[in-house]
Every structure is written in structure tokens, then in C-alpha cells.
Amino acid sequence: MQAVEVKSFLEEKLPGTQVEVEGEGCNFQLNVISDELAGQSPVKRQQAIYAHLNPWIADGSIHAVTMKFFSSAAWAERT
């Protein structure tokens, strides 16, 4: 699995969300930029991502995922 596949898939499933993905194979680090998710609890944020990744986790295509969440303003300040 490639990072670009994960990025495209999540951005399609979560409109208004930008996802920066690092890693390859079965281990990925996600920077998720979303004003909608920024207003949710940390658990709800992760659940929103895992809901879409679970089929790939279940079949072993993805083994490990780490996530950081940013509002668009926080992301702009960071870069």
C-alpha cells in the first residue's frame, strides 16, 4: 500500500479534510487537517478515521497508524 492511496481514499471519504500521509507498506503517519474534526473529542476524531481504514487493517494491508489532528488555522501556523 502506498501513502498516496491512503491520502486519496481518506480525502474522498471525508470531504473538506486534507490528509498528509507519510510511510509506506503497512505503517503510516497521518496529519489530518479538518476544522470539522478539530471540534470533536480525540476519541471521536480517531473513530472517524478508523471507520474508513478498518477494512485495510482487517486484511493486513495496514498494520500501524499514528494520527495528529489540526484545524486549518493551526496547520497554517505550523507550516
C-alpha positions as CSV (number, residue, x, y, z in Angstrom):
1,M,0.0,0.0,0.0
2,Q,1.2,3.5,-0.8
3,A,0.8,6.7,1.1
4,V,-0.9,8.4,-1.9
5,E,-3.6,5.6,-1.9
6,V,-4.4,6.3,1.8
7,K,-4.4,10.1,1.2
8,S,-6.8,9.9,-1.8
9,F,-9.1,7.4,-0.1
10,L,-9.5,9.4,3.1
11,E,-9.9,12.8,1.4
12,E,-12.6,11.2,-0.8
13,K,-14.4,9.8,2.2
14,L,-14.0,12.9,4.4
15,P,-14.9,16.0,2.2
16,G,-13.3,19.2,3.5
17,T,-10.4,17.2,5.1
18,Q,-6.8,17.4,4.0
19,V,-4.6,14.4,4.9
20,E,-0.8,14.4,4.7
21,V,0.5,10.8,4.8
22,E,4.0,9.6,5.5
23,G,5.1,6.0,5.4
24,E,4.6,3.0,3.1
25,G,3.9,-0.6,3.2
26,C,1.7,-1.2,6.2
27,N,2.8,1.6,8.6
28,F,1.5,5.2,8.2
29,Q,1.6,8.5,10.0
30,L,-1.3,10.8,9.3
31,N,-1.6,14.6,9.7
32,V,-5.3,15.2,9.4
33,I,-6.3,18.9,8.7
34,S,-10.0,19.4,9.3
35,D,-12.0,22.1,11.0
36,E,-14.9,19.7,11.5
37,L,-12.8,17.1,13.2
38,A,-10.9,19.7,15.2
39,G,-14.1,20.3,17.2
40,Q,-14.5,16.7,18.2
41,S,-13.0,14.8,21.1
42,P,-9.8,12.9,20.4
43,V,-11.6,9.5,20.5
44,K,-14.2,10.7,18.0
45,R,-11.5,12.0,15.7
46,Q,-9.8,8.7,15.7
47,Q,-13.0,6.8,15.2
48,A,-13.8,8.9,12.1
49,I,-10.5,7.8,10.5
50,Y,-10.6,4.2,11.7
51,A,-14.1,3.8,10.4
52,H,-12.7,4.1,6.9
53,L,-9.4,2.3,7.4
54,N,-10.7,-0.8,9.2
55,P,-11.2,-2.9,6.1
56,W,-7.5,-2.4,5.3
57,I,-6.5,-3.0,8.9
58,A,-8.5,-6.2,9.0
59,D,-7.0,-7.6,5.8
60,G,-3.4,-6.7,6.9
61,S,-2.8,-4.0,4.3
62,I,-2.4,-1.5,7.1
63,H,-0.7,-2.6,10.3
64,A,0.0,0.6,12.2
65,V,-1.4,4.1,12.0
66,T,-0.5,7.2,14.0
67,M,-2.5,10.3,13.8
68,K,-2.2,14.0,14.6
69,F,-5.1,16.4,14.1
70,F,-5.0,20.1,13.2
71,S,-7.6,22.8,12.4
72,S,-6.8,24.6,9.2
73,A,-5.6,27.6,11.2
74,A,-3.3,25.5,13.4
75,W,-1.9,23.8,10.3
76,A,-1.2,27.1,8.6
77,E,0.6,28.4,11.7
78,R,2.7,25.2,11.8
79,T,3.9,25.3,8.2
